[in-house]
Amino acid sequence: MSLNSTLEQTRALSNSVRVMKTSRWIKGLTFALCWVFCASSGVAAPVRIFAAASLQGPLDTIVNNWSEHVVISYAGSGTLARQISQGAAADVVILANTVWMNWLVDRGDIARPVTDIVSNQLVLIGPASALALPNPDPQALLDRLAGSRLAMGQHLSVPAGIYAQAWLDHIDAWAIMRPHLAETDNVRAALSLVARGEVPLGVVYASDAFADARVSVLWAIPDDHHPTIRYPAAALTDSGAEFLAYLSTRTDAFVAAGFTALP
């Protein structure tokens, strides 16, 4: 290889090294500038809301009309409470009964005030074409099931399931119906079983039935047949408290979706 060829290759390699160094320097500068900009831009982190599954429709509407970015996790109240107790990051928690909220307060996971925001009614549902089933006794329920199952939330953890068990106890049907239940992780899953025609009966909230045209209310379960249904809410951070202050002005959205206003 000639001396000229060797010199040309050396120059080319040197230029390549300079380009690579310059490229790395530019990338480093770009990263540093981006970090400084993001840190100084004041972009707020999203408000993280843990909410009972039955709140999904109206709560989505409310957060869409709020000025801040929100991330919502919907699940059964028991699931949400356990996640928070294990350290899950949340700014607001809204559950479907006071038992789980009191559990969090007693554990020290929630230190701020708890406020009830709305109520609901428990209903017995069936497919949209089903006949009404007023004031059913255990035999009437079994007859309508015809060997199938009644869908409801888990009676040990899901508030709608806890209320449903209380109603079945009230009409002396719990022991009889226990083998004929399809228990679900949240009330919306119980609603879906009826809506898809997989079971002929379900116990859900009135707001759930209101949200799905594939089901009809067969019986509005009297309020004195189960504990009072309340949705307690609590903030865990300052940003959560700001959202709850806004939420308290929008209870009309819940009422429009089939919930019941607090007295």
C-alpha positions, 0 to 999 in steps of 0.5 A: 500500500502506498504512503498516499493511500495510508495517509488518506485512510488515516485522515478518513479515520480521524474525520470519522472519529471527530464526527462520532465525538461531535455526534455524542457531544450533540446527543449529550447536550440535547439530553441535558437541555431536554432534562433542564426544560422538562424540570423547569417547565412545571408540567404537573404529574397526572392526578391518580384516581382509584375508583370503584368500578360502578363509578366508571361512566359518570366519573369519566365524564367528570374528569374529561371536563376537568382542566388537569390530566387524570389517570383512573384505575377502576376495580372492586373496592376491596382490590383497590383498598388492598393495593393502597395498603400495599403502597400503590401510588394514588392521589384520590380513592373513591370506594363503594362502601364505608367498610373498606374506607374505614379499614384504610383509615384504621390502618393509617393509610388515609389521614385526610377527611373522608367525604361521602359523595353519592348513593345508589340503589340495589336492583335485581336484573335480568335480560331486557326481555325478562318479566318483572319479579317483584318481591321475590322469595327464595323459591321464585328466585330458584324458579327463574334461575331454572338451574342457572346462577345468579350473578353478584359481586364477591360477598366477602370483598365487593361492596355490591356483593356484600349488599346482595348477601345482606338482601338475601339474608333479609329474605331468608334466601342466602343459604338456599342461593349460595350454591347457585351464585356466580360471584365476580371480582366487581359489580360490572362483571356481574352486570356483563354476565346478565347482559351477555345472556350467560345467567338469567339474574343478577344483583347490581346497582341501579346505575349499572342497569341504567348504563346497559340497555341489554338488561332490565330491572326486575325488582328494586330492592328496598333500602332497608333490606341491606346497609345504606349504600354510600360512596366515600372518597378521600384525598391522599395528596394536595392534588387529590384534594383539589380534584375532590373539591371539583368533584363535589360540585359535579354530583349532578353527573352521577344523578344523571347516570342513575345514582342517588343524591345524598340527602 
